[in-house]
Amino acid sequence: MVLTIQIYSLIFSFFFGVFFYFLLEVNYKFLYNDKIIIKTINTFLFLLFNTILYFIGLIKINNGIIHIYFLLAILLGFLLAYFLHFLTFKRK
């Protein structure tokens, strides 16, 4: 794989991790429903939507090739968004 495509894929994965964190925060508010079937369906659809969205992005960038460092970039973006959210909103 060409280096520029790998860099684009890493940047996409990093920002997808940030995007996933904020979507998870929104989805967390919907999980306070009392019915377990609604929680289960909501969680399943949320994960399915995000997985498909990530792979569509990878297909557009590098024909859907995934490496472990793309997953690490998602994790890094998620953790960065978590810490920034914690520092700005949670800590008072």
PDB file of N, CA, C and O in Angstrom, chain B, residues numbered from 101:
ATOM      1  N   MET B 101       0.852  -1.172   0.000  1.00  0.00           N
ATOM      2  CA  MET B 101       0.000   0.000   0.000  1.00  0.00           C
ATOM      3  C   MET B 101       0.904   1.243   0.000  1.00  0.00           C
ATOM      4  O   MET B 101       1.925   1.279   0.686  1.00  0.00           O
ATOM      5  N   VAL B 102       0.525   2.222  -0.752  1.00  0.00           N
ATOM      6  CA  VAL B 102       1.286   3.458  -0.871  1.00  0.00           C
ATOM      7  C   VAL B 102       1.214   4.229   0.448  1.00  0.00           C
ATOM      8  O   VAL B 102       0.201   4.190   1.146  1.00  0.00           O
ATOM      9  N   LEU B 103       2.294   4.923   0.777  1.00  0.00           N
ATOM     10  CA  LEU B 103       2.389   5.622   2.054  1.00  0.00           C
ATOM     11  C   LEU B 103       1.309   6.689   2.215  1.00  0.00           C
ATOM     12  O   LEU B 103       0.769   6.848   3.310  1.00  0.00           O
ATOM     13  N   THR B 104       0.986   7.415   1.164  1.00  0.00           N
ATOM     14  CA  THR B 104      -0.033   8.465   1.282  1.00  0.00           C
ATOM     15  C   THR B 104      -1.410   7.863   1.598  1.00  0.00           C
ATOM     16  O   THR B 104      -2.186   8.448   2.354  1.00  0.00           O
ATOM     17  N   ILE B 105      -1.705   6.710   1.025  1.00  0.00           N
ATOM     18  CA  ILE B 105      -2.978   6.053   1.311  1.00  0.00           C
ATOM     19  C   ILE B 105      -3.004   5.583   2.760  1.00  0.00           C
ATOM     20  O   ILE B 105      -4.045   5.657   3.412  1.00  0.00           O
ATOM     21  N   GLN B 106      -1.878   5.103   3.271  1.00  0.00           N
ATOM     22  CA  GLN B 106      -1.817   4.698   4.669  1.00  0.00           C
ATOM     23  C   GLN B 106      -2.017   5.887   5.601  1.00  0.00           C
ATOM     24  O   GLN B 106      -2.688   5.769   6.626  1.00  0.00           O
ATOM     25  N   ILE B 107      -1.447   7.014   5.254  1.00  0.00           N
ATOM     26  CA  ILE B 107      -1.603   8.222   6.082  1.00  0.00           C
ATOM     27  C   ILE B 107      -3.059   8.688   6.060  1.00  0.00           C
ATOM     28  O   ILE B 107      -3.610   9.051   7.100  1.00  0.00           O
ATOM     29  N   TYR B 108      -3.681   8.681   4.885  1.00  0.00           N
ATOM     30  CA  TYR B 108      -5.102   9.040   4.802  1.00  0.00           C
ATOM     31  C   TYR B 108      -5.955   8.076   5.633  1.00  0.00           C
ATOM     32  O   TYR B 108      -6.891   8.494   6.314  1.00  0.00           O
ATOM     33  N   SER B 109      -5.626   6.804   5.569  1.00  0.00           N
ATOM     34  CA  SER B 109      -6.377   5.808   6.337  1.00  0.00           C
ATOM     35  C   SER B 109      -6.195   6.015   7.835  1.00  0.00           C
ATOM     36  O   SER B 109      -7.149   5.877   8.600  1.00  0.00           O
ATOM     37  N   LEU B 110      -4.978   6.345   8.261  1.00  0.00           N
ATOM     38  CA  LEU B 110      -4.735   6.609   9.683  1.00  0.00           C
ATOM     39  C   LEU B 110      -5.481   7.848  10.155  1.00  0.00           C
ATOM     40  O   LEU B 110      -6.064   7.851  11.240  1.00  0.00           O
ATOM     41  N   ILE B 111      -5.464   8.886   9.354  1.00  0.00           N
ATOM     42  CA  ILE B 111      -6.180  10.112   9.721  1.00  0.00           C
ATOM     43  C   ILE B 111      -7.682   9.848   9.781  1.00  0.00           C
ATOM     44  O   ILE B 111      -8.361  10.301  10.702  1.00  0.00           O
ATOM     45  N   PHE B 112      -8.198   9.110   8.794  1.00  0.00           N
ATOM     46  CA  PHE B 112      -9.622   8.751   8.806  1.00  0.00           C
ATOM     47  C   PHE B 112      -9.969   7.927  10.039  1.00  0.00           C
ATOM     48  O   PHE B 112     -11.001   8.158  10.669  1.00  0.00           O
ATOM     49  N   SER B 113      -9.122   6.973  10.386  1.00  0.00           N
ATOM     50  CA  SER B 113      -9.385   6.122  11.546  1.00  0.00           C
ATOM     51  C   SER B 113      -9.341   6.928  12.838  1.00  0.00           C
ATOM     52  O   SER B 113     -10.157   6.712  13.734  1.00  0.00           O
ATOM     53  N   PHE B 114      -8.398   7.850  12.937  1.00  0.00           N
ATOM     54  CA  PHE B 114      -8.298   8.685  14.129  1.00  0.00           C
ATOM     55  C   PHE B 114      -9.565   9.532  14.305  1.00  0.00           C
ATOM     56  O   PHE B 114     -10.137   9.569  15.394  1.00  0.00           O
ATOM     57  N   PHE B 115     -10.001  10.203  13.249  1.00  0.00           N
ATOM     58  CA  PHE B 115     -11.187  11.038  13.345  1.00  0.00           C
ATOM     59  C   PHE B 115     -12.463  10.193  13.486  1.00  0.00           C
ATOM     60  O   PHE B 115     -13.453  10.657  14.052  1.00  0.00           O
ATOM     61  N   PHE B 116     -12.441   8.977  12.982  1.00  0.00           N
ATOM     62  CA  PHE B 116     -13.581   8.096  13.206  1.00  0.00           C
ATOM     63  C   PHE B 116     -13.669   7.713  14.683  1.00  0.00           C
ATOM     64  O   PHE B 116     -14.768   7.562  15.216  1.00  0.00           O
ATOM     65  N   GLY B 117     -12.531   7.556  15.345  1.00  0.00           N
ATOM     66  CA  GLY B 117     -12.539   7.289  16.780  1.00  0.00           C
ATOM     67  C   GLY B 117     -13.151   8.435  17.561  1.00  0.00           C
ATOM     68  O   GLY B 117     -13.905   8.208  18.506  1.00  0.00           O
ATOM     69  N   VAL B 118     -12.835   9.666  17.177  1.00  0.00           N
ATOM     70  CA  VAL B 118     -13.429  10.847  17.821  1.00  0.00           C
ATOM     71  C   VAL B 118     -14.931  10.882  17.538  1.00  0.00           C
ATOM     72  O   VAL B 118     -15.736  11.116  18.439  1.00  0.00           O
ATOM     73  N   PHE B 119     -15.291  10.650  16.295  1.00  0.00           N
ATOM     74  CA  PHE B 119     -16.702  10.625  15.887  1.00  0.00           C
ATOM     75  C   PHE B 119     -17.467   9.536  16.632  1.00  0.00           C
ATOM     76  O   PHE B 119     -18.600   9.752  17.063  1.00  0.00           O
ATOM     77  N   PHE B 120     -16.849   8.368  16.782  1.00  0.00           N
ATOM     78  CA  PHE B 120     -17.476   7.257  17.486  1.00  0.00           C
ATOM     79  C   PHE B 120     -17.709   7.595  18.955  1.00  0.00           C
ATOM     80  O   PHE B 120     -18.728   7.208  19.527  1.00  0.00           O
ATOM     81  N   TYR B 121     -16.780   8.308  19.563  1.00  0.00           N
ATOM     82  CA  TYR B 121     -16.962   8.689  20.963  1.00  0.00           C
ATOM     83  C   TYR B 121     -18.186   9.591  21.125  1.00  0.00           C
ATOM     84  O   TYR B 121     -19.002   9.379  22.021  1.00  0.00           O
ATOM     85  N   PHE B 122     -18.311  10.586  20.267  1.00  0.00           N
ATOM     86  CA  PHE B 122     -19.444  11.491  20.396  1.00  0.00           C
ATOM     87  C   PHE B 122     -20.774  10.800  20.072  1.00  0.00           C
ATOM     88  O   PHE B 122     -21.789  11.097  20.702  1.00  0.00           O
ATOM     89  N   LEU B 123     -20.781   9.897  19.113  1.00  0.00           N
ATOM     90  CA  LEU B 123     -21.992   9.123  18.860  1.00  0.00           C
ATOM     91  C   LEU B 123     -22.322   8.206  20.029  1.00  0.00           C
ATOM     92  O   LEU B 123     -23.493   7.983  20.333  1.00  0.00           O
ATOM     93  N   LEU B 124     -21.302   7.678  20.681  1.00  0.00           N
ATOM     94  CA  LEU B 124     -21.528   6.832  21.846  1.00  0.00           C
ATOM     95  C   LEU B 124     -22.116   7.629  23.003  1.00  0.00           C
ATOM     96  O   LEU B 124     -22.948   7.117  23.752  1.00  0.00           O
ATOM     97  N   GLU B 125     -21.692   8.866  23.152  1.00  0.00           N
ATOM     98  CA  GLU B 125     -22.276   9.729  24.184  1.00  0.00           C
ATOM     99  C   GLU B 125     -23.755   9.992  23.908  1.00  0.00           C
ATOM    100  O   GLU B 125     -24.568  10.002  24.833  1.00  0.00           O
ATOM    101  N   VAL B 126     -24.100  10.202  22.652  1.00  0.00           N
ATOM    102  CA  VAL B 126     -25.505  10.415  22.291  1.00  0.00           C
ATOM    103  C   VAL B 126     -26.299   9.128  22.502  1.00  0.00           C
ATOM    104  O   VAL B 126     -27.408   9.164  23.034  1.00  0.00           O
ATOM    105  N   ASN B 127     -25.743   8.002  22.091  1.00  0.00           N
ATOM    106  CA  ASN B 127     -26.428   6.726  22.242  1.00  0.00           C
ATOM    107  C   ASN B 127     -26.591   6.355  23.712  1.00  0.00           C
ATOM    108  O   ASN B 127     -27.562   5.688  24.068  1.00  0.00           O
ATOM    109  N   TYR B 128     -25.687   6.761  24.550  1.00  0.00           N
ATOM    110  CA  TYR B 128     -25.754   6.445  25.973  1.00  0.00           C
ATOM    111  C   TYR B 128     -27.017   7.018  26.606  1.00  0.00           C
ATOM    112  O   TYR B 128     -27.566   6.437  27.543  1.00  0.00           O
ATOM    113  N   LYS B 129     -27.468   8.135  26.105  1.00  0.00           N
ATOM    114  CA  LYS B 129     -28.681   8.758  26.629  1.00  0.00           C
ATOM    115  C   LYS B 129     -29.932   7.933  26.277  1.00  0.00           C
ATOM    116  O   LYS B 129     -30.927   7.969  27.002  1.00  0.00           O
ATOM    117  N   PHE B 130     -29.874   7.198  25.171  1.00  0.00           N
ATOM    118  CA  PHE B 130     -31.004   6.368  24.773  1.00  0.00           C
ATOM    119  C   PHE B 130     -31.048   5.038  25.519  1.00  0.00           C
ATOM    120  O   PHE B 130     -32.062   4.341  25.468  1.00  0.00           O
ATOM    121  N   LEU B 131     -29.998   4.681  26.193  1.00  0.00           N
ATOM    122  CA  LEU B 131     -29.950   3.391  26.873  1.00  0.00           C
ATOM    123  C   LEU B 131     -30.627   3.409  28.231  1.00  0.00           C
ATOM    124  O   LEU B 131     -30.607   2.401  28.937  1.00  0.00           O
ATOM    125  N   TYR B 132     -31.213   4.508  28.609  1.00  0.00           N
ATOM    126  CA  TYR B 132     -31.910   4.582  29.886  1.00  0.00           C
ATOM    127  C   TYR B 132     -33.362   4.149  29.777  1.00  0.00           C
ATOM    128  O   TYR B 132     -34.161   4.442  30.667  1.00  0.00           O
ATOM    129  N   ASN B 133     -33.709   3.471  28.722  1.00  0.00           N
ATOM    130  CA  ASN B 133     -35.060   2.938  28.568  1.00  0.00           C
ATOM    131  C   ASN B 133     -35.208   1.704  29.461  1.00  0.00           C
ATOM    132  O   ASN B 133     -34.236   0.982  29.687  1.00  0.00           O
ATOM    133  N   ASP B 134     -36.411   1.462  29.966  1.00  0.00           N
ATOM    134  CA  ASP B 134     -36.635   0.351  30.882  1.00  0.00           C
ATOM    135  C   ASP B 134     -36.711  -1.004  30.185  1.00  0.00           C
ATOM    136  O   ASP B 134     -36.424  -2.035  30.794  1.00  0.00           O
ATOM    137  N   LYS B 135     -37.089  -1.004  28.939  1.00  0.00           N
ATOM    138  CA  LYS B 135     -37.281  -2.274  28.237  1.00  0.00           C
ATOM    139  C   LYS B 135     -35.951  -2.776  27.691  1.00  0.00           C
ATOM    140  O   LYS B 135     -35.262  -2.066  26.958  1.00  0.00           O
ATOM    141  N   ILE B 136     -35.600  -3.996  28.049  1.00  0.00           N
ATOM    142  CA  ILE B 136     -34.315  -4.565  27.654  1.00  0.00           C
ATOM    143  C   ILE B 136     -34.257  -4.864  26.161  1.00  0.00           C
ATOM    144  O   ILE B 136     -33.181  -4.805  25.564  1.00  0.00           O
ATOM    145  N   ILE B 137     -35.387  -5.180  25.552  1.00  0.00           N
ATOM    146  CA  ILE B 137     -35.392  -5.468  24.117  1.00  0.00           C
ATOM    147  C   ILE B 137     -35.062  -4.215  23.316  1.00  0.00           C
ATOM    148  O   ILE B 137     -34.381  -4.295  22.294  1.00  0.00           O
ATOM    149  N   ILE B 138     -35.534  -3.070  23.764  1.00  0.00           N
ATOM    150  CA  ILE B 138     -35.219  -1.809  23.077  1.00  0.00           C
ATOM    151  C   ILE B 138     -33.744  -1.473  23.253  1.00  0.00           C
ATOM    152  O   ILE B 138     -33.106  -0.999  22.313  1.00  0.00           O
ATOM    153  N   LYS B 139     -33.198  -1.708  24.428  1.00  0.00           N
ATOM    154  CA  LYS B 139     -31.766  -1.483  24.659  1.00  0.00           C
ATOM    155  C   LYS B 139     -30.920  -2.372  23.755  1.00  0.00           C
ATOM    156  O   LYS B 139     -29.932  -1.922  23.175  1.00  0.00           O
ATOM    157  N   THR B 140     -31.313  -3.626  23.641  1.00  0.00           N
ATOM    158  CA  THR B 140     -30.547  -4.583  22.838  1.00  0.00           C
ATOM    159  C   THR B 140     -30.601  -4.221  21.359  1.00  0.00           C
ATOM    160  O   THR B 140     -29.571  -4.222  20.684  1.00  0.00           O
ATOM    161  N   ILE B 141     -31.769  -3.916  20.859  1.00  0.00           N
ATOM    162  CA  ILE B 141     -31.913  -3.547  19.447  1.00  0.00           C
ATOM    163  C   ILE B 141     -31.166  -2.251  19.158  1.00  0.00           C
ATOM    164  O   ILE B 141     -30.497  -2.134  18.131  1.00  0.00           O
ATOM    165  N   ASN B 142     -31.276  -1.289  20.050  1.00  0.00           N
ATOM    166  CA  ASN B 142     -30.598  -0.012  19.873  1.00  0.00           C
ATOM    167  C   ASN B 142     -29.080  -0.194  19.836  1.00  0.00           C
ATOM    168  O   ASN B 142     -28.407   0.398  18.993  1.00  0.00           O
ATOM    169  N   THR B 143     -28.546  -0.998  20.731  1.00  0.00           N
ATOM    170  CA  THR B 143     -27.108  -1.239  20.764  1.00  0.00           C
ATOM    171  C   THR B 143     -26.648  -1.974  19.513  1.00  0.00           C
ATOM    172  O   THR B 143     -25.617  -1.631  18.933  1.00  0.00           O
ATOM    173  N   PHE B 144     -27.399  -2.974  19.099  1.00  0.00           N
ATOM    174  CA  PHE B 144     -27.045  -3.728  17.896  1.00  0.00           C
ATOM    175  C   PHE B 144     -27.038  -2.836  16.662  1.00  0.00           C
ATOM    176  O   PHE B 144     -26.103  -2.886  15.863  1.00  0.00           O
ATOM    177  N   LEU B 145     -28.072  -2.023  16.503  1.00  0.00           N
ATOM    178  CA  LEU B 145     -28.139  -1.130  15.339  1.00  0.00           C
ATOM    179  C   LEU B 145     -27.047  -0.067  15.382  1.00  0.00           C
ATOM    180  O   LEU B 145     -26.497   0.305  14.345  1.00  0.00           O
ATOM    181  N   PHE B 146     -26.737   0.415  16.565  1.00  0.00           N
ATOM    182  CA  PHE B 146     -25.669   1.407  16.711  1.00  0.00           C
ATOM    183  C   PHE B 146     -24.323   0.833  16.273  1.00  0.00           C
ATOM    184  O   PHE B 146     -23.591   1.469  15.514  1.00  0.00           O
ATOM    185  N   LEU B 147     -24.001  -0.359  16.746  1.00  0.00           N
ATOM    186  CA  LEU B 147     -22.729  -0.983  16.372  1.00  0.00           C
ATOM    187  C   LEU B 147     -22.700  -1.355  14.895  1.00  0.00           C
ATOM    188  O   LEU B 147     -21.673  -1.194  14.236  1.00  0.00           O
ATOM    189  N   LEU B 148     -23.796  -1.840  14.381  1.00  0.00           N
ATOM    190  CA  LEU B 148     -23.867  -2.189  12.965  1.00  0.00           C
ATOM    191  C   LEU B 148     -23.684  -0.956  12.086  1.00  0.00           C
ATOM    192  O   LEU B 148     -22.941  -0.999  11.105  1.00  0.00           O
ATOM    193  N   PHE B 149     -24.351   0.134  12.426  1.00  0.00           N
ATOM    194  CA  PHE B 149     -24.237   1.373  11.661  1.00  0.00           C
ATOM    195  C   PHE B 149     -22.802   1.888  11.658  1.00  0.00           C
ATOM    196  O   PHE B 149     -22.278   2.264  10.610  1.00  0.00           O
ATOM    197  N   ASN B 150     -22.166   1.907  12.827  1.00  0.00           N
ATOM    198  CA  ASN B 150     -20.803   2.423  12.907  1.00  0.00           C
ATOM    199  C   ASN B 150     -19.795   1.533  12.198  1.00  0.00           C
ATOM    200  O   ASN B 150     -18.854   2.030  11.578  1.00  0.00           O
ATOM    201  N   THR B 151     -19.983   0.241  12.284  1.00  0.00           N
ATOM    202  CA  THR B 151     -19.078  -0.673  11.590  1.00  0.00           C
ATOM    203  C   THR B 151     -19.192  -0.521  10.083  1.00  0.00           C
ATOM    204  O   THR B 151     -18.183  -0.450   9.381  1.00  0.00           O
ATOM    205  N   ILE B 152     -20.410  -0.471   9.592  1.00  0.00           N
ATOM    206  CA  ILE B 152     -20.615  -0.298   8.150  1.00  0.00           C
ATOM    207  C   ILE B 152     -20.076   1.051   7.690  1.00  0.00           C
ATOM    208  O   ILE B 152     -19.466   1.147   6.624  1.00  0.00           O
ATOM    209  N   LEU B 153     -20.296   2.082   8.481  1.00  0.00           N
ATOM    210  CA  LEU B 153     -19.803   3.409   8.125  1.00  0.00           C
ATOM    211  C   LEU B 153     -18.276   3.429   8.055  1.00  0.00           C
ATOM    212  O   LEU B 153     -17.708   4.047   7.154  1.00  0.00           O
ATOM    213  N   TYR B 154     -17.616   2.769   8.984  1.00  0.00           N
ATOM    214  CA  TYR B 154     -16.150   2.726   8.977  1.00  0.00           C
ATOM    215  C   TYR B 154     -15.629   1.977   7.753  1.00  0.00           C
ATOM    216  O   TYR B 154     -14.692   2.431   7.096  1.00  0.00           O
ATOM    217  N   PHE B 155     -16.231   0.843   7.452  1.00  0.00           N
ATOM    218  CA  PHE B 155     -15.746   0.079   6.303  1.00  0.00           C
ATOM    219  C   PHE B 155     -16.067   0.746   4.974  1.00  0.00           C
ATOM    220  O   PHE B 155     -15.310   0.589   4.017  1.00  0.00           O
ATOM    221  N   ILE B 156     -17.148   1.473   4.891  1.00  0.00           N
ATOM    222  CA  ILE B 156     -17.420   2.248   3.676  1.00  0.00           C
ATOM    223  C   ILE B 156     -16.344   3.308   3.491  1.00  0.00           C
ATOM    224  O   ILE B 156     -15.867   3.527   2.378  1.00  0.00           O
ATOM    225  N   GLY B 157     -15.962   3.965   4.581  1.00  0.00           N
ATOM    226  CA  GLY B 157     -14.874   4.944   4.505  1.00  0.00           C
ATOM    227  C   GLY B 157     -13.567   4.308   4.079  1.00  0.00           C
ATOM    228  O   GLY B 157     -12.834   4.876   3.269  1.00  0.00           O
ATOM    229  N   LEU B 158     -13.267   3.134   4.616  1.00  0.00           N
ATOM    230  CA  LEU B 158     -12.034   2.449   4.218  1.00  0.00           C
ATOM    231  C   LEU B 158     -12.087   1.968   2.776  1.00  0.00           C
ATOM    232  O   LEU B 158     -11.068   1.963   2.085  1.00  0.00           O
ATOM    233  N   ILE B 159     -13.255   1.569   2.324  1.00  0.00           N
ATOM    234  CA  ILE B 159     -13.382   1.156   0.922  1.00  0.00           C
ATOM    235  C   ILE B 159     -13.108   2.334  -0.003  1.00  0.00           C
ATOM    236  O   ILE B 159     -12.468   2.176  -1.043  1.00  0.00           O
ATOM    237  N   LYS B 160     -13.588   3.508   0.371  1.00  0.00           N
ATOM    238  CA  LYS B 160     -13.356   4.701  -0.463  1.00  0.00           C
ATOM    239  C   LYS B 160     -11.883   5.099  -0.463  1.00  0.00           C
ATOM    240  O   LYS B 160     -11.377   5.597  -1.469  1.00  0.00           O
ATOM    241  N   ILE B 161     -11.184   4.882   0.663  1.00  0.00           N
ATOM    242  CA  ILE B 161      -9.796   5.335   0.771  1.00  0.00           C
ATOM    243  C   ILE B 161      -8.817   4.296   0.232  1.00  0.00           C
ATOM    244  O   ILE B 161      -7.975   4.612  -0.608  1.00  0.00           O
ATOM    245  N   ASN B 162      -8.929   3.035   0.722  1.00  0.00           N
ATOM    246  CA  ASN B 162      -7.892   2.064   0.380  1.00  0.00           C
ATOM    247  C   ASN B 162      -8.451   0.685  -0.001  1.00  0.00           C
ATOM    248  O   ASN B 162      -7.802  -0.333   0.240  1.00  0.00           O
ATOM    249  N   ASN B 163      -9.614   0.650  -0.575  1.00  0.00           N
ATOM    250  CA  ASN B 163     -10.252  -0.593  -1.030  1.00  0.00           C
ATOM    251  C   ASN B 163     -10.567  -1.550   0.114  1.00  0.00           C
ATOM    252  O   ASN B 163     -10.612  -2.762  -0.098  1.00  0.00           O
ATOM    253  N   GLY B 164     -10.782  -1.043   1.304  1.00  0.00           N
ATOM    254  CA  GLY B 164     -11.233  -1.842   2.429  1.00  0.00           C
ATOM    255  C   GLY B 164     -10.168  -2.644   3.148  1.00  0.00           C
ATOM    256  O   GLY B 164     -10.493  -3.567   3.895  1.00  0.00           O
ATOM    257  N   ILE B 165      -8.920  -2.317   2.939  1.00  0.00           N
ATOM    258  CA  ILE B 165      -7.843  -3.026   3.627  1.00  0.00           C
ATOM    259  C   ILE B 165      -7.717  -2.462   5.033  1.00  0.00           C
ATOM    260  O   ILE B 165      -7.632  -1.249   5.222  1.00  0.00           O
ATOM    261  N   ILE B 166      -7.705  -3.359   6.024  1.00  0.00           N
ATOM    262  CA  ILE B 166      -7.611  -2.914   7.406  1.00  0.00           C
ATOM    263  C   ILE B 166      -6.354  -3.520   8.030  1.00  0.00           C
ATOM    264  O   ILE B 166      -6.019  -4.682   7.799  1.00  0.00           O
ATOM    265  N   HIS B 167      -5.679  -2.706   8.819  1.00  0.00           N
ATOM    266  CA  HIS B 167      -4.480  -3.130   9.544  1.00  0.00           C
ATOM    267  C   HIS B 167      -4.691  -2.848  11.015  1.00  0.00           C
ATOM    268  O   HIS B 167      -5.594  -2.102  11.395  1.00  0.00           O
ATOM    269  N   ILE B 168      -3.867  -3.441  11.824  1.00  0.00           N
ATOM    270  CA  ILE B 168      -4.001  -3.272  13.267  1.00  0.00           C
ATOM    271  C   ILE B 168      -3.753  -1.826  13.683  1.00  0.00           C
ATOM    272  O   ILE B 168      -4.348  -1.354  14.651  1.00  0.00           O
ATOM    273  N   TYR B 169      -2.898  -1.130  12.977  1.00  0.00           N
ATOM    274  CA  TYR B 169      -2.633   0.254  13.364  1.00  0.00           C
ATOM    275  C   TYR B 169      -3.791   1.188  13.011  1.00  0.00           C
ATOM    276  O   TYR B 169      -3.867   2.292  13.551  1.00  0.00           O
ATOM    277  N   PHE B 170      -4.678   0.780  12.134  1.00  0.00           N
ATOM    278  CA  PHE B 170      -5.908   1.555  11.918  1.00  0.00           C
ATOM    279  C   PHE B 170      -6.811   1.441  13.142  1.00  0.00           C
ATOM    280  O   PHE B 170      -7.415   2.423  13.572  1.00  0.00           O
ATOM    281  N   LEU B 171      -6.896   0.232  13.698  1.00  0.00           N
ATOM    282  CA  LEU B 171      -7.687   0.045  14.912  1.00  0.00           C
ATOM    283  C   LEU B 171      -7.066   0.790  16.091  1.00  0.00           C
ATOM    284  O   LEU B 171      -7.784   1.328  16.934  1.00  0.00           O
ATOM    285  N   LEU B 172      -5.754   0.822  16.151  1.00  0.00           N
ATOM    286  CA  LEU B 172      -5.081   1.590  17.200  1.00  0.00           C
ATOM    287  C   LEU B 172      -5.324   3.088  17.032  1.00  0.00           C
ATOM    288  O   LEU B 172      -5.421   3.815  18.021  1.00  0.00           O
ATOM    289  N   ALA B 173      -5.421   3.550  15.794  1.00  0.00           N
ATOM    290  CA  ALA B 173      -5.733   4.964  15.550  1.00  0.00           C
ATOM    291  C   ALA B 173      -7.162   5.282  15.987  1.00  0.00           C
ATOM    292  O   ALA B 173      -7.418   6.369  16.506  1.00  0.00           O
ATOM    293  N   ILE B 174      -8.096   4.351  15.785  1.00  0.00           N
ATOM    294  CA  ILE B 174      -9.460   4.547  16.274  1.00  0.00           C
ATOM    295  C   ILE B 174      -9.448   4.652  17.793  1.00  0.00           C
ATOM    296  O   ILE B 174     -10.089   5.533  18.367  1.00  0.00           O
ATOM    297  N   LEU B 175      -8.721   3.756  18.436  1.00  0.00           N
ATOM    298  CA  LEU B 175      -8.633   3.774  19.896  1.00  0.00           C
ATOM    299  C   LEU B 175      -7.988   5.057  20.397  1.00  0.00           C
ATOM    300  O   LEU B 175      -8.436   5.629  21.391  1.00  0.00           O
ATOM    301  N   LEU B 176      -6.958   5.508  19.731  1.00  0.00           N
ATOM    302  CA  LEU B 176      -6.294   6.757  20.115  1.00  0.00           C
ATOM    303  C   LEU B 176      -7.234   7.953  19.957  1.00  0.00           C
ATOM    304  O   LEU B 176      -7.277   8.821  20.829  1.00  0.00           O
ATOM    305  N   GLY B 177      -7.984   8.008  18.863  1.00  0.00           N
ATOM    306  CA  GLY B 177      -8.954   9.086  18.671  1.00  0.00           C
ATOM    307  C   GLY B 177     -10.062   9.044  19.702  1.00  0.00           C
ATOM    308  O   GLY B 177     -10.499  10.085  20.193  1.00  0.00           O
ATOM    309  N   PHE B 178     -10.521   7.842  20.035  1.00  0.00           N
ATOM    310  CA  PHE B 178     -11.556   7.674  21.057  1.00  0.00           C
ATOM    311  C   PHE B 178     -11.050   8.164  22.413  1.00  0.00           C
ATOM    312  O   PHE B 178     -11.742   8.908  23.107  1.00  0.00           O
ATOM    313  N   LEU B 179      -9.845   7.744  22.784  1.00  0.00           N
ATOM    314  CA  LEU B 179      -9.287   8.151  24.076  1.00  0.00           C
ATOM    315  C   LEU B 179      -9.015   9.646  24.142  1.00  0.00           C
ATOM    316  O   LEU B 179      -9.223  10.266  25.185  1.00  0.00           O
ATOM    317  N   LEU B 180      -8.555  10.229  23.050  1.00  0.00           N
ATOM    318  CA  LEU B 180      -8.326  11.673  23.025  1.00  0.00           C
ATOM    319  C   LEU B 180      -9.637  12.428  23.201  1.00  0.00           C
ATOM    320  O   LEU B 180      -9.696  13.401  23.953  1.00  0.00           O
ATOM    321  N   ALA B 181     -10.677  11.993  22.520  1.00  0.00           N
ATOM    322  CA  ALA B 181     -11.986  12.637  22.661  1.00  0.00           C
ATOM    323  C   ALA B 181     -12.513  12.472  24.076  1.00  0.00           C
ATOM    324  O   ALA B 181     -13.109  13.395  24.630  1.00  0.00           O
ATOM    325  N   TYR B 182     -12.297  11.302  24.664  1.00  0.00           N
ATOM    326  CA  TYR B 182     -12.736  11.065  26.039  1.00  0.00           C
ATOM    327  C   TYR B 182     -12.038  12.017  27.004  1.00  0.00           C
ATOM    328  O   TYR B 182     -12.690  12.644  27.839  1.00  0.00           O
ATOM    329  N   PHE B 183     -10.719  12.130  26.893  1.00  0.00           N
ATOM    330  CA  PHE B 183      -9.982  12.997  27.809  1.00  0.00           C
ATOM    331  C   PHE B 183     -10.302  14.469  27.595  1.00  0.00           C
ATOM    332  O   PHE B 183     -10.380  15.229  28.560  1.00  0.00           O
ATOM    333  N   LEU B 184     -10.491  14.882  26.344  1.00  0.00           N
ATOM    334  CA  LEU B 184     -10.874  16.264  26.085  1.00  0.00           C
ATOM    335  C   LEU B 184     -12.270  16.551  26.620  1.00  0.00           C
ATOM    336  O   LEU B 184     -12.513  17.626  27.170  1.00  0.00           O
ATOM    337  N   HIS B 185     -13.178  15.616  26.468  1.00  0.00           N
ATOM    338  CA  HIS B 185     -14.530  15.777  26.995  1.00  0.00           C
ATOM    339  C   HIS B 185     -14.499  15.812  28.522  1.00  0.00           C
ATOM    340  O   HIS B 185     -15.210  16.599  29.147  1.00  0.00           O
ATOM    341  N   PHE B 186     -13.682  14.965  29.106  1.00  0.00           N
ATOM    342  CA  PHE B 186     -13.564  14.937  30.563  1.00  0.00           C
ATOM    343  C   PHE B 186     -12.980  16.240  31.085  1.00  0.00           C
ATOM    344  O   PHE B 186     -13.456  16.775  32.086  1.00  0.00           O
ATOM    345  N   LEU B 187     -11.954  16.756  30.417  1.00  0.00           N
ATOM    346  CA  LEU B 187     -11.313  17.982  30.881  1.00  0.00           C
ATOM    347  C   LEU B 187     -12.204  19.206  30.707  1.00  0.00           C
ATOM    348  O   LEU B 187     -12.129  20.140  31.504  1.00  0.00           O
ATOM    349  N   THR B 188     -13.047  19.214  29.676  1.00  0.00           N
ATOM    350  CA  THR B 188     -13.850  20.404  29.426  1.00  0.00           C
ATOM    351  C   THR B 188     -15.196  20.392  30.132  1.00  0.00           C
ATOM    352  O   THR B 188     -15.646  21.435  30.605  1.00  0.00           O
ATOM    353  N   PHE B 189     -15.853  19.235  30.216  1.00  0.00           N
ATOM    354  CA  PHE B 189     -17.231  19.220  30.730  1.00  0.00           C
ATOM    355  C   PHE B 189     -17.391  18.540  32.081  1.00  0.00           C
ATOM    356  O   PHE B 189     -18.204  18.985  32.892  1.00  0.00           O
ATOM    357  N   LYS B 190     -16.662  17.507  32.340  1.00  0.00           N
ATOM    358  CA  LYS B 190     -16.890  16.726  33.543  1.00  0.00           C
ATOM    359  C   LYS B 190     -16.199  17.334  34.775  1.00  0.00           C
ATOM    360  O   LYS B 190     -16.729  17.283  35.885  1.00  0.00           O
ATOM    361  N   ARG B 191     -15.045  17.891  34.567  1.00  0.00           N
ATOM    362  CA  ARG B 191     -14.267  18.414  35.690  1.00  0.00           C
ATOM    363  C   ARG B 191     -14.713  19.833  35.998  1.00  0.00           C
ATOM    364  O   ARG B 191     -14.764  20.690  35.116  1.00  0.00           O
ATOM    365  N   LYS B 192     -15.035  20.067  37.263  1.00  0.00           N
ATOM    366  CA  LYS B 192     -15.465  21.413  37.672  1.00  0.00           C
ATOM    367  C   LYS B 192     -14.814  21.800  38.953  1.00  0.00           C
ATOM    368  O   LYS B 192     -15.050  22.897  39.459  1.00  0.00           O
TER     369      LYS B 192
END
